[in-house]
Amino acid sequence: MSQTLSGALVAARWDEDCLDVLAAGVDERGEALPSKGWMALRRLNWPQTATPPAGMYVPDRVRRGVEEYAARTLRLALHRRSIVAAVLATWPDDPRRRTEAEWTALRAVLPAGVSGAEIRNRTRQICGFVAEHGQLPAGLCALEGPPQVLLAAMDRQQVTLARVDETTARLRVKLPLRAAPATGRDWAWHMIDIRLPGTIAPDAVLHTPTLRPTPAGRIAVDLPHSRPVPAVKASGHTVGLGLDWGVNTLLTGTLGRLTGKGQTRRVLTDGRPLVFDATTVSAALHRLRGAREHLAAKRAHYQALANGLGAPHRAWGEHLDRARVLEAEHARVCARIRHLNTALARAAARWAVDQAAVLGASVIYLEDLTTLEARGHRRGNARLSGQVRGSVAEAIRHLAAKTGVAVVTVPARGTSKLCPGCLSALTHHPAPDRLGERGWKWAHCTGCGLSMDRDHAAARRIVSRGLLAQTHTITERATGTRTIRTTVEGTVTLVRRPKKTTRRLRRQRRTEQAPPRPRGPQATTGKGHPTPTRPTGPQNQGTRRTTEQTPGHKTSRRAPDVRTVPATTPAPGAVQRPAGHDTTTPAASRPVPGHGVPAPHRTGEDLPRSGPVQLSHRTCRRRTRAAERTGFHHLHATEVHPLTPRFGPPDGNGRRPRRARKASKPQAHTEF
């Protein structure tokens, strides 16, 4: 009912005149409208157009929630309306390619903070309208229909939530007792006890939940909650972790350290690449997306056939049945994609935050790819734009806030184009041994001779941009996200970490304690002939020699030990066969151990006679160890090692920085 009333109110006021009044912010008497949406709509006498059905009673608190959500929906449309008005006012001759003067005129009338992706999206939307109607739209209301309202907002006098103890919360909500309440007596307060999961900390603040029915007939509760986290600084960082997005390697990172002050500032790196390789999962997601598009195309085809035939036709029902089957399969594939995306995003975020915490980095710099689009024939951008970058970024911000690590996005343009060592143009090749061919994976610099993985080079550039331009960090008030829009270029110097003192002392102690080697030729008492040497030279490479073939030469230990084995007497007419090989008896074909079949060290009696089939112990341990690495099977990532971030050249006194104490390896978290 709340959704119906909110949708009716938005549809009744979806025109240019009403949006003009709401954008002006004043009523008929010239007074400013209140900040609360429901009060502003009542000042304008707009809720009178949306009334409940005859004979149905709706409390005033419910109507206030309906009007508040409708006001928020209309106010959000004002931003889109301003962008559409600016694009229409400066409509170019060729919408696909604006000139420099047309871009300048458009930027002059656009609101502040509008990205290029929003401009391209609105331009495509207007081009579609022109192709269909043959003229430009009058405004946003003609270009779009009334937005769909999903859920109305309620205040605390309608819904309250209080924590009873550490594991229980009590929800107090006013709901109708029947489908069409006629009076106030048909509304009553309901007390619902919610069992809190273990992932909600005792100090977490609970927010208004959402109740939704499940297919099993039960009521599910979506309970948002927040926890107090330590405030992190936006600038003043010395050690940072830069992460670059990739197609197969989802995240490639490197550690950077800022040294010097003023004009002498520079970024140092130890050169150790950090890789989160999700090749198999990304390939599975790519295949599932292709299957989803194929199912959607077949579903649309059968629906078009059914619509063309009409109801009296015999095949009309068959086409609709096939379309319903394809719709169900399409929903299952979409659910599988969402599950894999969520699991992959959480695993990648957990890995990135653990690396930053163990390495001592106080900030994580991400590449800002929110405006990346797949244009032309660039398949890499097409696959990269279909990844879960937004989910991974949100998960990294969520987990980094708990550990006190800041997350900042930096400009992405040019990170893979210039060399991190000398800022010269890079050439890209398929592999380091194929520098004469054009490719994508490997980067090579002809200026300084740098040759490394393309994503690793981009990660160095990202951490350099973040550390050098951290004074230009901007924090959005609404979301709290931090970004850097000013590009500050600088080189990255590769340095070696100082060797551990214990290793150097151990080697020195071994050298001092080793007995002195005797001088002169070595001789063995009682040995009358020299030790034969192994055959050397190109003529002996790749040739196996035994003691019978080359007397006096010692057989290499890598050569197999060949002994003469007497062969059985072959049957009359049979071909002579090598010793030890029986070609007359066919090989027994049996299943491979590990799928309900006992392993060689287990007997059939060890397996259960009834019940589900169990895997062998060896197979289970191998799969468990693979899953313990990152949470996925066949997914590889750089292990989290507690390395000290104090690396770099010696200070003014000629002393290198002391090695920090080993940080304990963080334990795996089961919560997200």
N, C-alpha and C positions, 0 to 999 in steps of 0.2 A: 504494500500500500504506500509506503514512504517513497519507494522508487517510482511508482506511478504518478504520485503527486508532484515529485520533483521534476520528472520528465515533462509533465503537462505544463508546469510553470515556465520551464526553460523554452519549450516550443512556442508558448504564447508570446514571449518577449524576444524571440529570435528574429529581429529586423534591425536595419541600420539606425532608425530613429531611437529605439530603446538603447542600443549600444552607445549612441551619441550622448544620451542623457546620463548613462552610467559612467561614461568616460569623463564627462564634465565634472561630476562629483558634487553637484548642487541640485536642490529640489526646485519646485515651482516658485517658492518664495525667495530663492537666492541663498539659502542657508546650506552650509556644507553637510554632505551626507555622513552618517556615522560610519565608523570603521567596521562594525559588526554587520554582516550581510543581511540578516533577517530584519534588523532595525532599519537598514537602508531601503529594503524592499517595501516595508510597511510605511515608511515615510513617503514613498512614491505611489502607494496604493496599488502595487502590482499583484500581491497575493490574492486579490479578489477574483482573478480569472481562473485560479486553480482551486476548486472546491471538491470535497469528497463526494462520493455518490449519495444519492438521496437515501435517507434512513440510516446512514452510517455515522457514528460518532467518533471523532478523532480529538484527543486531548490537545490543549494548546502547546504543551511541551513538544509533542510530536510534530506539530505544524511549524514550530520554530526551527526544529532540526531540518525539516524539508526546505524551508525558505532559506536557511543558512547555506545549505549545499547548493541550491539553485543560484544564489548570489555568487558563490565562489566559482561556479561553472561559467557564469556570464562574465565575471571579471577576468578569468583566465583567457577568454576569447578575445579580449581587447589587445593583447600582445600579438596574436596571430593577425588580427585585423589591421594593426599598424604596419606589419610587414607586407601584407597583401596590398594595402593602399600605396606603400612606397614603390613596390614593384610595378603596379599598374600605372602610377604617375610617370615612371621613367621606362615604359615598355620599349625595348630595343627593336631594331629592324630585324635582327637575327637573334632569337632568344637562346640559341645554342652556343653562340659565341659573341659576347659583348666586347665592344671596343674599350680602350682606356678611358675615353671621355664618358662613355655610358656608365662604366663602373664608378667613376668619380661622382657623377650626378646621382647615382643610386646610393652611394655611401653617405652623401650629404643629407638625404631625407630619411635614412633608416634609423631606427632607435639604436642606442648604444648597446654594444655587446652581442650583436647579431652575427652569427658565424656564416661562412660560405655555404655550409651544408643546408642551412635553413633557406638561404636565398635560392639555391638550386632546387630544393624540394617545392617551394612555392611557385617557382617558374615552371616546373614540370606540371604542377597541378593546374596552373592557368593555361598552359599549352593543351592539356587534355580537354579543358572546358571549351577552348576555342575550336579544337578539332571536332567536338560534338555539336556545338551550337553555332559556330561560325562568327562569333563576336566575343569581345572581352567581357568578363563579368562586371557587374556594377560594384561589387564589394564582397566581403567575406560571407555574408548571409546568402548571396546568390551562388557563391562558389561551393559552400558547404551547407549541409543540412544541420538541424539541431543536434548537438552532441548527445550521446547516450549517457544517461545517468545510471550509475551502478548501485550506489548505496548512499543513504542520507546520513548526515552527521548528527549526533545526539550529544546533549550536554550532560553534566554530572547529575542534574536533577532527574534525569530519565534513566541513566545507567550509572551505577557505582560499583567499584571493585575494591575490596579490602583484603589484606592478607590475614588469615587466622593464625597460622603458624608457619614453620619453614617449608612444609610440604602441602599446604592447603590454602586456597584463596576462595573467597565467597563473593559471588556476583549477584547484585541486586538490580533487577531490571523489571520495568513495567511493560507487560505484554497483554494483548487481548485474550479473552477466554474463548472466543469463537471467531469464525471467519469474518462475519459482518457485525461488529459491535454496534449496538443501537444507543446505549446510554453509557454513563460513566461507570455504572456497576459492572459492565462487561469487561472492564480493564482491572487488572490486579497485579500486585507486586509478587515477583517470583524470586526465590532464593536458590541459587545453584552453586554447589560446592565443586570446585575445580581442583583436581590433584595436580600439583606442580611437578614437572620432571626434574631430574637431578641436574640438568644443565642450567637451571635458573638459580643464581646465587642468592643467599639470604638477604644481601643488601641491594638486590635488584629492585627497580621501581616498575610496578606493573601498570600497564595502560589498558584502555578500553578494548576488550576482545571482540572478535567477530564469530558469531555462531552460524554454522552452516550444516545442513543435513548431508549425510553420507549415503552412498548407494545401499549400504547394509541396513539402513533405517535408524542409525544412531546420529547423535549430534556431536560434531567436531568443533573444537574451540581453537581459534587462531589467536594466541595470546602474545602480543608484542611486549617487550620489556627492555629496559635500559639499565646500565650499570655505570656508576661514577668511575671515570678514568682520569689518570693524571694529565694535566695540561702539558702539551708539547710545544716547544718554541718553533716559530716559522723560519727563523734564520739563526746564524751563529753555529752552524754545524761544521764539524771538522772531518768526520768520516761518514761517507755515504755509500749506499748500494744502488747501482744503476741497473735497471732491467729493460731489456728490449724484447718486443713481441716478435714471434716468428711463426712460420707455417707448421713445420714439423716439430722443432724445438719451441714449445710454447713460450718459455721464458729463458733468456740467456742474460746472465748478470756478471758484474765485475765490481770489485771494491775500489774505492777511490779515497784519497786523503788529501786535504787542502793544506798547503804549507805556504809560509810567507805572508806578507802584508802589502797592501797597496798595489803598486805596479809589479812587485816581485812575486805576486801570488801565482801558484801553479798547482796542478793536480798530479798526484803520484798514484800509481797502481802497481800491484804486485804481479799482474798478468795472469792470475789464476782464473780460468773461466768457470762459471757456475751455470749448469745446464739443467733444465727440467724438460726432458724429452718425452713428448706425448705423441709420438709418431703413430703408434697403433690405435690409440684412442681417437686421434684426429682423423685417421683413415676410416675408422668405423663411423664416426659422425658424418663424414663426407658421403659415405655410402648410404647412410640412413636418410640424409637430406635428398639424395637422388631418388631413393625409393619413395620418399614422401611426395616429391614433385610428380613422380610417375603415377602414384595412386590418385593424386588430386586431378591430374589430367584425365585419367580414365573415368573417375567419378563425374567430372564435368561433361565428358563425352556421353555417358549413359543418360545423364539428366537431360542433355540437349536432345538425344534421340527420343526420350520419353515425352518431352514437351512438344516435339515435332509431330509425333504420332497421335497424341490425344488419348483420352480415357477410353473410348469404345474399342480401340485397337487391341488385338490379342497380345502383342508383344509389349504393350505399355506397362503392365504390371511386372513383367520380367526385367525390363530395363530399370525400373524403380527398385526392385529387389537387389539387383546387382549394384546399383548405386549405394544402397544402404549398407551392403556388405563392405564395399570399398570405403565408405565413410567410417565404419567401425575399425577397419584395418588402418586407415589414416590416423585415427585417434590413438591407436596403440603405438604406432611409429612415433607420433609426436610426443607421447608420454615417455617413450624410451629415450628420445633425444633430450628432453628436459632433464631426465634423471642423470644421464651421462654428463650433460653440461654442468649440472649442480655439483656432482661428485668431482669432476675435473677441476672446477673453479675452487672448491674448498681444499683439495689436495695441493694445488699449485700455490694457493695463498698460505697454507700452513708451511710449505717448504720455504717460500720466500721470507716469511717473518722469522722462521727459525734461523735461516742463514744470517739475516740482519742482526738478530739478537746475539748469536754466538760470535760473530765477527766484530761486534762492538759498534755497529753503524747506528747512528741516531736518526737517520732519514733514509727513505726509499724513494728513488726517483723513477717514475714511470713515463713511458712515451705516450703523449697525448694523441690517440688515434680515433677520437670521437667523430671526426669529420671524414674518415677514410671511406671511400666509395670504390666499387668495382666498375671501372669505366674501360671501354675499349675491349681489347683482347688480353688483358693482364689477368691470367689465371691465378697468379700469386695473390693479388689484391682481392680476387673473388673469394678464395679460400680464407684469406686473413680477415676479410670483413664478416665472414660467417662464424667466426670464433666467439667465444664467450669472454671477450675482453672486459666488457662492463661488469659482468659477474665476478671475474677475477679481481678487478680493481676494487669493487665494493667489499669483497671478502678480505683483501689485503688491508684495506682501511679498517675494517672491523677488528681483525686480529691484531693489527699493529697498534691500535688504540689501547688494547689491554696491556701491551708491553712497553708503552711509552715511546713508540717510534713514529715519527711523522711520515706522511705519504704525500708527495708533491708530484704533479705532472709537469713536464717540460715540452716545448715545441718539438714536433717530430720532423719538420721539414729539413732535409739535408743531413740527417744523422748517418745515413748509409752512403752519402755521396762524397764526403771529404775524409781525409786521413786523420785519425786522432793524434798522430805523432807530429805531422808537419802541416796539416790543413790543406794538402794538395788534393787534387781530384783522384779518386780511386777508380780502378778498372776492376770489373767483376768477371769471374771465370768459373768454370764448373768445378775445378779442383786445383790444388797447388802444383801438380805436375802437368797441367794443361793450360798454361798461361797464354798460349797462343789462340785460344778459343774464347768466345763470348759465352758467359754463363750467369749464374745468379748466386751461388753459394759462397764462393771464395773471393776475398778482396785482396788486391795487390796495389801497392803504391810505387810508382816509378821514381818518386823523388827521394824518399828515405829508405826504400827497399822493404817496407812493411808487407808481410804476407800472413794473413790470418783469416779466420772465419768471419764472414760478413756480419753476423749478428753480434759476435764478440766485439768487433770494432765499433759497431753502433752503440753497444752498451758502454764502452769507454767514452764515447761522445756524449751520451746521455748523462752520465755521472759528472762529466766535466761541465756541461751546461747548467746542471743543477747546483753544483757547489760554487761556481763562479758568479751565478746570477741569483743567489738565494736572497739577496736584499730586495729583489723585485717580486717576492712571493705575495700573492693575493689570496685572501681567504674569503670565500662566499659566506654571507651571513645566513642564508636560508639553509644550505646543506652542510656548511663547514668544510667543504673540500678546498684544497689548496692547489694553486696552479701558478706557473711562471710563464708569462707571455712575452717577456723580453729575452731575446737571444743574445748571449754573451759567448763568443767563441774563444777557445783557448786550447792549447796543446796538452796532451797527457804524456807524462814521462814514466817509462817503465823502469822500476827499480827492483832490486832483490831484497827479500826479507833477510834480516840478520840471522846467521846460523846460531843454533842453540849452543850455549856455553858448554853444556854437558857433552855434546857430541865432539866438540873441539878438544876438550880435556881428555875424553876417552881415547881419541886417536893419538894424542900426544903421549898418554900413559903407555899405550901399546908400543909406540915407537921406542920409548925409553926402556921398557922392560924386555923387549925382544933381545935374544942372545945375538952376539956379533957373528956375522957370517964369516967362515974361514976363507982365507985367500988361496988362490992357486986352483989347479984342476982337481975335480972330485974323483976319488978312486974308491972302489969297493974291494975289500979283502977277499981273495979267493975267486974273483971274477976274471976269467981269461979272455973274454971277447966283449966287444962293445955292444951296447943295446941296439938292435936293428931299428931303423927309423921307418916311419910310415911313408908310403909312396906319395910324392908331391908332383906338382906340375899339371898343366892343363890336359895332358894326355891321360891322366889317371882320375880326373874329376868325373863323377857320375858313373864310375865303373866299380863293381863289387869284386874284391879279390879275396880269396880264401888262402889258407896255408898251403893247400894242395896246388893252387894255381901259381902262387908266387912264393916260393920257399925263401925263408930268411926274412920275410916281412911280417910285421905284426898286424893282425886284423883289427880294423877299427871297431870300437865298442858300439858304434851306431849301426853297424851291419848286423843283420839277424844271424842268430846261431843256427847254422844249417847242419843237420846230421842226416846220415843215410838211414832210411826206414825201409825195411823189406816190404814190398808190395805183395798182395795176395795174387794167387795164380789167376789170370783172366780166363773167362769162359772162351770156348772155341769160337772163333769168328769175331770176338769182341776187340775193340780198339784198345791199344795200350794206354793206360791212364796213369797220371802221376801218383806217386806214393802218398797215401793218406787221404785220397779223395775217392769217394764212392759215388759214381754217377749212375749206377744202375738202380739204386733204391731211391724213390722219390722223397723229397724233403717233407717233413710233417708240417702242415699249416695249422698254427694255433694262435689264439689271440695274444695280444701283448699284455704283459702284467701291468696292473695299475687301474683297470676299469672293471673291478669285480673279479679279476683273475688273480690267483695267489702269485706272489713274487717267488723267484727261485729259492729264497731262504724261508718261505712259508709253505705250509702244506694246505691241502684242501680242507682239512678238518678245522683249521683256524678260522675259516670264513663262516659267517652265520648261514644256517640253512634256510631261514625265512627272514622277511623284513627287507628293508632297502639295501641295495648293493653298496658296499663300502669300498673305498679306494685302499690301495696298499699303503703301508706306513711310509715307504720311501717317496711315493708320489705325493702324499699329503704334506710331508715336510717340505718337499721342493716347492709346492704351490704356496704353502704358508709363508716360506721365506721370501718368495717373490712378492706376495701381497704385503708383507711387513715393511717393504722398502718405502713405498709411496702410497699404498692403498689400492693400487691397480696391478693386475697381472700384465707382464710384458711392458711395463712403463719404467723408464730409467731416469734417475735424477742424481745430481751431484750430492754426495753425502755431506752431512753437516759436521764440519770439523771445527773445534774451538781454536781458531788461529788468531794470533794477536794482531790488531790493526796498526800497531806501532812499527811501521816500516818506513824507510826513507833514508836519505843521505845523512851523514853525521852533522851535528850542530856546529856552532861557531868554535867550541872548545875541542873539536875533533873527536867527540865521543858519540857513539851510536846510541839510539834509544834503548833503554833496558827492556828486556822481554817481560811482558805482563804475565801474570799468573794464569794458569790454564783455567778456562771457564768450564763449568760442569755442563755436560751435554743436556739440553732441555728434554724433559720427558714428553712423550707424545700425548696430545690432548684429544680426548674423545668428543669434546663439545666443539661447536663452531661459534 
